Amino acid sequence: MMDIMTDELSWQSQQETLVLQGELDRETLLPLWQQREALLADKTCIDVSQLQRVDSSGLALLVHFRELRSKQGVTLTITGVSDRLSTLIELYNLQQIIPVETASA
């Protein structure tokens, strides 16, 4: 049996950007979800370049965050999308909902 180490999810607020770090998955997203209103209040960008892993639950959360801000009249940009996350976005056919701004290599 393998031990699976899970990195916790953390975030930092930097002006209009919310920077996510660690892993964004069904095991770690609850605290972020619970604080979404306060965390997103003045944000126009989410930087996901420091995430090691995002699963479909994490992707759904990002979609929800964009929708939440859109209802408030704000376009929320998601930057630093990794190849793996970009593939997940394509698999779910979400390119129109999450326009991918890939991290420059």
DSSP file (Angstrom, degrees, kcal/mol; ACC not computed):
  #  RESIDUE AA STRUCTURE BP1 BP2  ACC     N-H-->O    O-->H-N    N-H-->O    O-->H-N    TCO  KAPPA ALPHA  PHI   PSI    X-CA   Y-CA   Z-CA
    1    1 A M              0   0    0      0, 0.0     2,-0.4     0, 0.0     0, 0.0   0.000 360.0 360.0 360.0 135.4    0.0    0.0    0.0
    2    2 A M        -     0   0    0      2,-0.0     2,-0.5     1,-0.0     0, 0.0  -0.723 360.0-134.2 -95.2 140.2    1.3    3.4   -1.0
    3    3 A D        -     0   0    0     -2,-0.4     2,-0.7     2,-0.0    -1,-0.0  -0.795  20.4-150.3 -85.4 131.4    1.1    6.5    1.3
    4    4 A I        -     0   0    0     -2,-0.5     2,-0.5     2,-0.0    -2,-0.0  -0.912   3.9-152.1-107.1 117.6   -0.2    9.4   -0.7
    5    5 A M        -     0   0    0     -2,-0.7     2,-0.5     2,-0.0    -2,-0.0  -0.749  10.4-157.0 -86.4 127.3    1.2   12.7    0.5
    6    6 A T        -     0   0    0     -2,-0.5     2,-0.3    21,-0.0    -2,-0.0  -0.915   8.7-139.6-108.5 128.6   -1.2   15.6   -0.2
    7    7 A D        -     0   0    0     -2,-0.5    16,-0.3     1,-0.1     2,-0.1  -0.628  27.1-120.2 -76.9 139.8    0.0   19.1   -0.5
    8    8 A E        -     0   0    0     -2,-0.3     2,-0.5    14,-0.1    15,-0.4  -0.383  23.2-113.5 -75.4 160.1   -2.3   21.5    1.2
    9    9 A L        +     0   0    0     13,-0.2     2,-0.3    19,-0.2    13,-0.2  -0.812  40.3 172.0 -92.5 133.5   -3.9   24.3   -0.8
   10   10 A S  E     -A   21   0A   0     11,-2.7    11,-3.0    -2,-0.5     2,-0.3  -0.927  10.3-163.9-135.0 164.8   -2.8   27.8    0.1
   11   11 A W  E     -A   20   0A   0     -2,-0.3     2,-0.4     9,-0.2     9,-0.2  -0.989   7.4-155.7-148.7 156.2   -3.5   31.2   -1.4
   12   12 A Q  E     -A   19   0A   0      7,-2.1     7,-3.0    -2,-0.3     2,-0.6  -0.986  16.8-134.8-132.5 142.5   -2.2   34.8   -1.3
   13   13 A S  E     +A   18   0A   0     -2,-0.4     2,-0.5     5,-0.2     5,-0.2  -0.877  24.7 175.8 -98.0 120.4   -3.9   38.0   -2.2
   14   14 A Q  E >   -A   17   0A   0      3,-3.3     3,-2.7    -2,-0.6     2,-0.1  -0.883  59.2 -70.4-128.0 100.0   -1.8   40.3   -4.3
   15   15 A Q  T 3  S-     0   0    0     -2,-0.5    27,-0.1     1,-0.3    -1,-0.1  -0.346 118.6 -10.1  49.9-117.5   -3.7   43.4   -5.4
   16   16 A E  T 3  S+     0   0    0     -2,-0.1    28,-2.5    27,-0.1    29,-1.7   0.396 123.4  88.6 -88.4   5.0   -6.3   42.2   -7.9
   17   17 A T  E <   -Ab  14  45A   0     -3,-2.7    -3,-3.3    26,-0.2     2,-0.6  -0.866  59.8-156.0-111.4 135.9   -4.8   38.8   -8.1
   18   18 A L  E     -Ab  13  46A   0     27,-2.5    29,-2.3    -2,-0.4     2,-0.6  -0.945  17.6-155.4-103.7 117.4   -5.5   35.7   -6.1
   19   19 A V  E     -Ab  12  47A   0     -7,-3.0    -7,-2.1    -2,-0.6     2,-0.4  -0.841   5.5-157.5 -98.8 120.3   -2.5   33.4   -6.3
   20   20 A L  E     -A   11   0A   0     27,-2.6    30,-0.6    -2,-0.6     2,-0.3  -0.785  11.7-175.9 -98.9 140.4   -3.2   29.7   -5.6
   21   21 A Q  E     +Ab  10  50A   0    -11,-3.0   -11,-2.7    -2,-0.4     2,-0.5  -0.979  45.8  12.1-135.7 146.7   -0.5   27.3   -4.5
   22   22 A G  E    S- b   0  51A   0     28,-1.7    30,-3.4    -2,-0.3    31,-1.1  -0.801 107.3 -16.5  99.7-129.8   -0.3   23.5   -3.8
   23   23 A E  E     - b   0  53A   0     -2,-0.5     2,-0.8   -15,-0.4    31,-0.2  -0.973  45.5-161.3-124.5 130.3   -3.1   21.2   -4.9
   24   24 A L  E     + b   0  54A   0     29,-2.9    31,-1.8    -2,-0.4    34,-0.4  -0.862  45.5 120.5-109.7  96.1   -6.6   22.3   -5.9
   25   25 A D  S >> S-     0   0    0     -2,-0.8     4,-1.9    29,-0.2     3,-1.2  -0.838  79.4 -79.1-146.1-178.1   -8.7   19.1   -5.6
   26   26 A R  T 34 S+     0   0    0      1,-0.3     4,-0.2    -2,-0.3    -2,-0.0   0.746 125.9  54.1 -63.0 -22.0  -11.8   17.7   -3.8
   27   27 A E  T 34 S+     0   0    0      1,-0.1    -1,-0.3     2,-0.1    -3,-0.0   0.764 120.1  28.3 -79.9 -25.4   -9.7   17.1   -0.7
   28   28 A T  T <4 S+     0   0    0     -3,-1.2     4,-0.5     1,-0.1    -2,-0.2   0.545  97.9  80.4-115.0  -9.1   -8.4   20.7   -0.4
   29   29 A L     X  +     0   0    0     -4,-1.9     4,-2.6     1,-0.2     5,-0.2   0.653  66.7  86.8 -83.5 -12.6  -10.9   23.1   -1.9
   30   30 A L  H  > S+     0   0    0     -4,-0.2     4,-2.8     1,-0.2     5,-0.2   0.901  89.2  48.2 -56.0 -48.2  -13.4   23.4    0.9
   31   31 A P  H  > S+     0   0    0      0, 0.0     4,-1.3     0, 0.0    -1,-0.2   0.901 114.0  48.2 -60.3 -38.1  -11.6   26.3    2.8
   32   32 A L  H  4 S+     0   0    0     -4,-0.5     4,-0.2     2,-0.2    -2,-0.2   0.916 112.2  49.2 -65.7 -43.0  -11.3   28.2   -0.4
   33   33 A W  H >< S+     0   0    0     -4,-2.6     3,-1.3     1,-0.2     4,-0.3   0.915 109.0  52.4 -60.4 -44.9  -14.9   27.6   -1.3
   34   34 A Q  H 3< S+     0   0    0     -4,-2.8     3,-0.2     1,-0.3    -1,-0.2   0.792 116.4  39.2 -64.8 -28.1  -16.1   28.7    2.2
   35   35 A Q  T 3X S+     0   0    0     -4,-1.3     4,-2.8    -5,-0.2     5,-0.3   0.268  81.9 114.3-104.1  11.5  -14.1   32.0    1.9
   36   36 A R  H <> S+     0   0    0     -3,-1.3     4,-2.5     1,-0.2     5,-0.2   0.844  71.9  53.6 -55.5 -42.0  -14.9   32.6   -1.8
   37   37 A E  H  > S+     0   0    0     -4,-0.3     4,-0.7    -3,-0.2    -1,-0.2   0.951 116.1  37.7 -60.8 -50.1  -17.0   35.8   -1.3
   38   38 A A  H  4 S+     0   0    0     -3,-0.2     3,-0.5     1,-0.2     4,-0.3   0.904 117.7  50.7 -68.1 -41.6  -14.3   37.6    0.7
   39   39 A L  H  < S+     0   0    0     -4,-2.8     3,-0.3     1,-0.2    -1,-0.2   0.859 117.0  38.7 -66.7 -35.3  -11.4   36.3   -1.3
   40   40 A L  H >< S+     0   0    0     -4,-2.5     3,-1.6    -5,-0.3    -1,-0.2   0.499  83.9 106.3 -93.2  -3.6  -12.9   37.2   -4.7
   41   41 A A  T 3< S+     0   0    0     -4,-0.7    -1,-0.2    -3,-0.5    -2,-0.1   0.823  98.4  14.9 -49.0 -43.4  -14.4   40.6   -3.6
   42   42 A D  T 3  S+     0   0    0     -4,-0.3     2,-0.3    -3,-0.3    -1,-0.3   0.128 101.1 120.7-119.2  20.4  -11.8   42.8   -5.4
   43   43 A K    <   +     0   0    0     -3,-1.6   -26,-0.2     1,-0.1   -27,-0.1  -0.661  27.2 167.1 -95.4 141.7  -10.1   40.2   -7.7
   44   44 A T  S    S+     0   0    0    -28,-2.5    33,-2.8    -2,-0.3     2,-0.3   0.343  71.9  42.8-120.5  -2.5   -9.9   40.3  -11.5
   45   45 A C  E     -bc  17  77A   0    -29,-1.7   -27,-2.5    31,-0.2     2,-0.5  -1.000  55.4-160.5-148.4 141.4   -7.3   37.5  -11.8
   46   46 A I  E     -bc  18  78A   0     31,-3.1    33,-2.6    -2,-0.3     2,-0.7  -0.992  16.0-152.7-119.9 123.6   -6.5   34.1  -10.4
   47   47 A D  E     +bc  19  79A   0    -29,-2.3   -27,-2.6    -2,-0.5     3,-0.3  -0.854  20.3 170.7 -97.2 115.3   -3.0   32.9  -10.9
   48   48 A V  E >   +     0   0A   0     31,-3.1     3,-1.7    -2,-0.7    34,-0.2   0.226  46.0 108.2-106.8  12.7   -2.8   29.1  -11.0
   49   49 A S  E 3  S+     0   0A   0     30,-0.3    -1,-0.2     1,-0.3    31,-0.1   0.718  77.6  53.0 -65.8 -20.6    0.9   28.8  -12.1
   50   50 A Q  E 3  S+b   21   0A   0    -30,-0.6   -28,-1.7    -3,-0.3     2,-0.4   0.298  81.7 110.7 -99.5  10.3    1.9   27.6   -8.6
   51   51 A L  E <   -b   22   0A   0     -3,-1.7   -28,-0.2   -30,-0.3     3,-0.1  -0.720  48.9-166.1 -83.4 130.6   -0.6   24.7   -8.4
   52   52 A Q  E    S+     0   0A   0    -30,-3.4     2,-0.3    -2,-0.4   -29,-0.2   0.778  74.4  13.6 -81.5 -28.4    1.0   21.3   -8.7
   53   53 A R  E     -b   23   0A   0    -31,-1.1   -29,-2.9    31,-0.0     2,-0.4  -0.996  55.0-177.7-153.1 139.4   -2.3   19.5   -9.3
   54   54 A V  E     -b   24   0A   0     -2,-0.3   -29,-0.2   -31,-0.2     2,-0.1  -0.986  12.7-167.6-136.3 127.0   -5.9   20.4  -10.2
   55   55 A D     >  -     0   0    0    -31,-1.8     4,-2.4    -2,-0.4     5,-0.2  -0.433  45.5 -86.0-102.6-174.8   -8.6   17.7  -10.5
   56   56 A S  H  > S+     0   0    0      1,-0.2     4,-2.4     2,-0.2     5,-0.1   0.834 128.8  55.0 -63.4 -31.7  -12.1   18.1  -12.0
   57   57 A S  H  > S+     0   0    0      2,-0.2     4,-1.9     1,-0.2    -1,-0.2   0.915 109.0  47.8 -64.8 -42.4  -13.5   19.4   -8.7
   58   58 A G  H  > S+     0   0    0    -34,-0.4     4,-2.0     2,-0.2    -2,-0.2   0.894 111.3  50.5 -63.9 -40.7  -10.8   22.1   -8.7
   59   59 A L  H  X S+     0   0    0     -4,-2.4     4,-2.3     1,-0.2    -2,-0.2   0.910 108.3  52.4 -63.6 -42.5  -11.6   23.0  -12.3
   60   60 A A  H  X S+     0   0    0     -4,-2.4     4,-2.4     1,-0.2    -1,-0.2   0.879 107.4  53.3 -60.5 -38.0  -15.3   23.2  -11.4
   61   61 A L  H  X S+     0   0    0     -4,-1.9     4,-2.6     2,-0.2    -1,-0.2   0.915 107.9  49.6 -63.3 -43.7  -14.4   25.6   -8.6
   62   62 A L  H  X S+     0   0    0     -4,-2.0     4,-2.2     2,-0.2    -2,-0.2   0.903 110.5  50.5 -62.4 -41.2  -12.5   27.8  -11.1
   63   63 A V  H  X S+     0   0    0     -4,-2.3     4,-2.1     1,-0.2    -1,-0.2   0.919 111.1  49.1 -60.8 -43.9  -15.5   27.8  -13.4
   64   64 A H  H  X S+     0   0    0     -4,-2.4     4,-2.9     1,-0.2    -2,-0.2   0.907 108.1  53.5 -63.4 -42.1  -17.8   28.7  -10.5
   65   65 A F  H  X S+     0   0    0     -4,-2.6     4,-2.2     1,-0.2     5,-0.2   0.912 109.1  48.8 -60.2 -42.7  -15.5   31.6   -9.5
   66   66 A R  H  X S+     0   0    0     -4,-2.2     4,-2.3     1,-0.2    10,-0.3   0.915 113.0  47.7 -62.3 -42.3  -15.6   33.0  -13.0
   67   67 A E  H  X S+     0   0    0     -4,-2.1     4,-2.1     2,-0.2    -2,-0.2   0.907 109.7  53.0 -65.1 -42.6  -19.4   32.8  -13.0
   68   68 A L  H  X S+     0   0    0     -4,-2.9     4,-0.6     1,-0.2    -2,-0.2   0.929 113.9  41.6 -58.4 -48.1  -19.6   34.4   -9.6
   69   69 A R  H ><>S+     0   0    0     -4,-2.2     5,-2.8     1,-0.2     3,-0.7   0.858 109.8  58.8 -70.0 -35.4  -17.5   37.4  -10.7
   70   70 A S  H ><5S+     0   0    0     -4,-2.3     3,-1.8     1,-0.3    -1,-0.2   0.895 102.0  54.0 -60.0 -40.7  -19.3   37.6  -14.0
   71   71 A K  H 3<5S+     0   0    0     -4,-2.1    -1,-0.3     1,-0.3    -2,-0.2   0.736 106.6  53.3 -65.4 -21.6  -22.6   38.1  -12.2
   72   72 A Q  T <<5S-     0   0    0     -3,-0.7    -1,-0.3    -4,-0.6    -2,-0.2   0.322 125.6-104.9 -93.9   6.5  -20.9   41.0  -10.4
   73   73 A G  T < 5S+     0   0    0     -3,-1.8     2,-0.4     1,-0.3    -3,-0.2   0.680  83.1 122.0  82.0  18.0  -20.0   42.5  -13.7
   74   74 A V      < -     0   0    0     -5,-2.8     2,-0.7    -8,-0.1    -1,-0.3  -0.943  57.9-139.0-118.6 133.2  -16.3   41.5  -13.5
   75   75 A T        -     0   0    0     -2,-0.4     2,-0.6    -3,-0.1    -8,-0.1  -0.819  20.4-152.5 -88.3 117.8  -14.3   39.3  -15.9
   76   76 A L        -     0   0    0     -2,-0.7     2,-0.4   -10,-0.3   -31,-0.2  -0.822   8.0-153.9 -94.2 118.5  -12.1   37.0  -13.9
   77   77 A T  E     -c   45   0A   0    -33,-2.8   -31,-3.1    -2,-0.6     2,-0.6  -0.736   2.4-151.3 -93.5 139.0   -9.0   36.0  -15.8
   78   78 A I  E     -c   46   0A   0     21,-0.4    23,-0.8    -2,-0.4     3,-0.3  -0.947  22.9-177.9-111.7 116.5   -7.2   32.7  -15.0
   79   79 A T  E     +cd  47 101A   0    -33,-2.6   -31,-3.1    -2,-0.6   -30,-0.3  -0.693  51.5  38.2-113.6 163.5   -3.5   32.9  -15.7
   80   80 A G  E     +     0   0A   0     21,-0.9     2,-0.3    -2,-0.2    22,-0.2   0.784  68.2 178.7  73.9  28.9   -0.6   30.5  -15.5
   81   81 A V  E     - d   0 102A   0     20,-1.4    22,-1.1    -3,-0.3    -1,-0.2  -0.483  20.6-136.7 -69.1 125.6   -2.5   27.5  -16.7
   82   82 A S     >  -     0   0    0     -2,-0.3     4,-2.6   -34,-0.2     5,-0.2  -0.259  23.1-106.3 -75.1 166.9   -0.3   24.4  -16.9
   83   83 A D  H  > S+     0   0    0      1,-0.2     4,-2.3     2,-0.2     5,-0.2   0.902 121.6  51.7 -59.1 -41.4   -0.3   22.0  -19.8
   84   84 A R  H  > S+     0   0    0      2,-0.2     4,-2.0     1,-0.2    -1,-0.2   0.916 111.9  44.4 -64.8 -43.2   -2.1   19.4  -17.6
   85   85 A L  H  > S+     0   0    0      2,-0.2     4,-2.6     1,-0.2    -1,-0.2   0.891 111.4  54.6 -67.8 -38.4   -4.8   21.9  -16.6
   86   86 A S  H  X S+     0   0    0     -4,-2.6     4,-2.2     1,-0.2    -2,-0.2   0.898 107.8  50.1 -59.8 -41.1   -5.1   23.1  -20.2
   87   87 A T  H  X S+     0   0    0     -4,-2.3     4,-2.8     2,-0.2    -1,-0.2   0.905 109.5  50.9 -63.6 -42.2   -5.7   19.5  -21.2
   88   88 A L  H  X S+     0   0    0     -4,-2.0     4,-1.9     2,-0.2    -2,-0.2   0.910 109.0  51.2 -61.7 -42.4   -8.4   19.1  -18.6
   89   89 A I  H  <>S+     0   0    0     -4,-2.6     5,-2.9     1,-0.2     6,-0.3   0.907 112.4  46.6 -60.9 -42.5  -10.1   22.2  -19.8
   90   90 A E  H ><5S+     0   0    0     -4,-2.2     3,-1.4     3,-0.2    -2,-0.2   0.905 108.0  55.7 -66.9 -41.7  -10.1   20.9  -23.3
   91   91 A L  H 3<5S+     0   0    0     -4,-2.8    -1,-0.2     1,-0.3    -2,-0.2   0.871 112.8  42.0 -58.8 -37.3  -11.4   17.4  -22.2
   92   92 A Y  T 3<5S-     0   0    0     -4,-1.9    -1,-0.3    -5,-0.2    -2,-0.2   0.393 112.0-123.8 -90.0   3.3  -14.4   19.1  -20.6
   93   93 A N  T < 5 +     0   0    0     -3,-1.4     3,-0.3    -4,-0.1    -3,-0.2   0.917  66.2 138.7  55.9  47.9  -14.7   21.4  -23.6
   94   94 A L    >>< +     0   0    0     -5,-2.9     4,-3.6     1,-0.2     3,-0.5   0.166  21.9 115.1-107.8  16.2  -14.5   24.5  -21.4
   95   95 A Q  T 34 S+     0   0    0     -6,-0.3    -1,-0.2     1,-0.3     5,-0.1   0.825  79.8  50.1 -59.0 -31.6  -12.3   26.7  -23.6
   96   96 A Q  T 34 S+     0   0    0     -3,-0.3    -1,-0.3     1,-0.1    -2,-0.1   0.831 116.4  41.2 -74.1 -31.1  -15.1   29.2  -24.0
   97   97 A I  T <4 S+     0   0    0     -3,-0.5    -2,-0.2     1,-0.3    -1,-0.1   0.876 127.7  29.8 -84.7 -40.8  -15.7   29.4  -20.3
   98   98 A I  S  < S-     0   0    0     -4,-3.6    -1,-0.3    -9,-0.1     2,-0.3  -0.807  79.3-156.2-120.1  89.3  -12.0   29.4  -19.2
   99   99 A P        -     0   0    0      0, 0.0     2,-0.6     0, 0.0   -21,-0.4  -0.498  26.5-123.8 -62.6 126.5  -10.0   31.1  -21.9
  100  100 A V        -     0   0    0     -2,-0.3     2,-0.7    -5,-0.1   -21,-0.1  -0.632  29.4-177.0 -84.9 119.8   -6.5   29.6  -21.4
  101  101 A E  E     -d   79   0A   0    -23,-0.8   -20,-1.4    -2,-0.6   -21,-0.9  -0.900  25.9-149.8-108.6  98.5   -3.7   32.0  -20.8
  102  102 A T  E     -d   81   0A   0     -2,-0.7     2,-0.2   -22,-0.2   -20,-0.1  -0.284  19.5-100.9 -72.8 153.3   -0.8   29.7  -20.6
  103  103 A A        -     0   0    0    -22,-1.1     2,-0.3   -24,-0.1    -1,-0.1  -0.519  40.7-114.0 -69.7 135.0    2.3   30.4  -18.5
  104  104 A S              0   0    0     -2,-0.2    -1,-0.1     1,-0.1    -3,-0.0  -0.575 360.0 360.0 -74.8 131.6    5.1   31.6  -20.7
  105  105 A A              0   0    0     -2,-0.3    -1,-0.1    -3,-0.0    -2,-0.0   0.471 360.0 360.0 -80.2 360.0    7.9   29.1  -20.6
